[in-house]
């Protein structure tokens, strides 16, 4: 019995007695000696190939081969062995080609290969000495490797790769069947055949370990070409569905199955080639078209629709997370930066974002809201809350579908910033929004609500501290605003109006929140952390005036109490340094005092004159305010007045103008016992012209406040004849005896300037429009100063800068404040050249030099 062996077995030479005996009869013919020995060896090899080795003697066969090599018949023995194996393989090849069934053919090839390798192990053991001496000296292939080479040449590649091509075609057909969803039973055969093809290496001299194998030269190119055609046809089939969701799902499922399939079949060198091919054809070449499909064909706009729909619809739609997850995975297969996804995601978010103003307006109208203008409080609060809810939805989707990828979330942030700021115009419906102004309106509204005894229900929160929710949401939205200087200007305007129109000197957070912490202080500190205290310089100075006013009020009251002054009106003072406060509120502050000619256009009621005179004496006492001027402005603030109507006595809060008008109807005469006659007994009536003459209130303001106290149904303190909405010069006013209110405390709200404007003057600018223009003017002036300062800083540090570099550095420095236009930059450069802060180079006009 011949023991099994391989080309790696250790060679053990025969005993000397064996050698000696083999050399007996040295006079015999060498040719006869070889033929006899070869006859025995060839017969043994044939029996090995026939799997009949039970009667063979390993020692005898080894000795025969050993002697032949020793007698220099190594070459002839090597060639004869090769010829014998070749003949056998050619016979077996014909047997294989006679098999028509694919599975039977695959099975037969594998069996033939396995048996051939087994027989070559036995033959290698018999010819071990041949391998050691002749093969090594003449740099031939080892017998085992020769067998593999002969199998490749005489079975696989013979007759123009007849068997090889059949193997390749059958394996590819079986894989194709499996790709199409058929269940195949030849999986193990495919794997074994591919392993076999990998072992059929093109030999290089004595080494069969290296070089290209049959799999690489024949199978792989054919398989990749076939796969390319299959992938293209499959992707076209998916495209023909005309449904993005189906394409995404089917492509994702196929790719997952293909990866599992080829990972089992193919070697590691081919796997990435096929993956790249599949990614390019099925994903890279088609995915942009799929993403860009219209809503009806379920592209990205369809998958993102629930993000927008769920904000306004109580019936929450299910997010298309499955499709978006697959999309994210598919794009990630060929682009780790997700550039295409980010580009299309940004486009869709902007497209959805510019729809929000129209949705908000429609929602307000459906809710019965009358004020739906884009600068109204209702619109501002609704729009900002909607944008923030949209952000919550899209970020939640990003976490679940895009694995909270930072670069994707950064794209979402940029997209939201674009539609909130620059791309926030819906051209179809001509709806535009001013984000900095609307955020200021939003914050103004909620600060007022939080300053009330019970907080507004508009701020939803699971915690008891609604202030934190409001502040966090405001700061969150502020981060999306590009023109933070515009927000600062609008916030300063609202900040001033809150103070000037508030009942007290400051507002404090109610007991449900942080007791004792000033609300404005809290907001300012948060804004300072976000924007920097330098940018809030004016508001901080205004806030100092508020604190100073509170201290001055306390000192004045202490002074009155100490000096026991009687019959004075209780004052809550609001003293503003006009240089720090918005010009729209301080521009006409001198018009309420004596002019240079001594004329007085505005008349304070006699009930207030003693109080005014007393405070002025206090203000200038001790020379502490000698270098300051004091002007009284009745256009802001409010008056608390106790009025006894026939029904009951009411405590009424109204604007200063409205209070001055009501004081005209106060009782003027007294009874015999010294008590004042009731104002209702006096039956005083005043015409519009008489009221204007007695007060000097500007016409527009007078009509507004008369509408507030004589026309508005809930606060009709006066009766107007005739009772019409418009106030005319011939109208007559008197106290309303029938005034009633369910509450003792009544607050008179002042009608807006736009609603009080007469039709004939509709084209005139309202107070709000003038105020808005003033704010815009302040923003423009502030930007000029900031650009000038930035240019000087850059020039001072660089001394010499080219035009384009200066613009680049300037935009970079001002990015956190606003985006300066090129026109503005050029104007500021010319201005600074004129002022001799810098100059142009004599030879190069695009180069500037700093003038120290």
Secondary structure, DSSP 8 states (H G I E B T S, - for coil): ------TTS------HHHHHHHHS-TTS-HHHHHHHHHHHHHHHHHHHHTT--TT--HHHHHHHHHHHHHTT-HHHHHHHHHHHHHHHHHHHHHHHHT--SHHHHHHHHHHHHHHHHHHHHHHHHHTHHHIIIIIHHHT---HHHHHHHHHIIIIISHHHHHHHHHHHHHHHHHHHHHHTT---S-HHHHHHHHHHHHH-B--BTTB-SSS-BHIIIIIHHHHHHHHHHHHHHHHHHHHTT--HHHHHHHHHHHHHHHHHHHHHHS-HHHHHHHHHHHIIIIIITTHHHHHT--GGGT-HHHHHHHHHHHHH-SS-----HHHHHHHHHHHHTT-TT-HHHHHHHHHHHHHHHTTHHHHHHHHHHHTT-S---TTSHHHHHHHHHHHHHHHHHHHHHHHHHSTT-HHHHHHHHHHHHHHHTTS--BTTTTB---HHHHHHHHHHHHHHHHTSSS--TTS--SSS-HHHHHHHHHHHHHTT-S-HHHHHHHHHHHHHHHHHHSSSSS-B--TTSSTT-BHHHHHHHHHHHHH-TTTTHHHHHHHHHHHHHHHHHHHHHHHHHHHT--S----------TTTS-HHHHTTGGGGS--TTS--SS---HHHHHHHHHHHHHHHGGGTTTT------TTS-EEEEEEE-SS-EEEEEEEHHHHHHHHTTS---B-TTS-B--HHHHT-EEEHHHHHHHH---HHHHHHHHHHHHTSGGG--EEEES--SS--TT-EEEE-TT---SSSEEE-----HHHHS-GGGTTS--HHHHHHHHHHHHHHHHHHHHHHHHHHHHHHHHSEEEHHHHHHHHHHHHTTT----HHHHHHHHHHHHHTTSEEE-SS-TTEEEE--
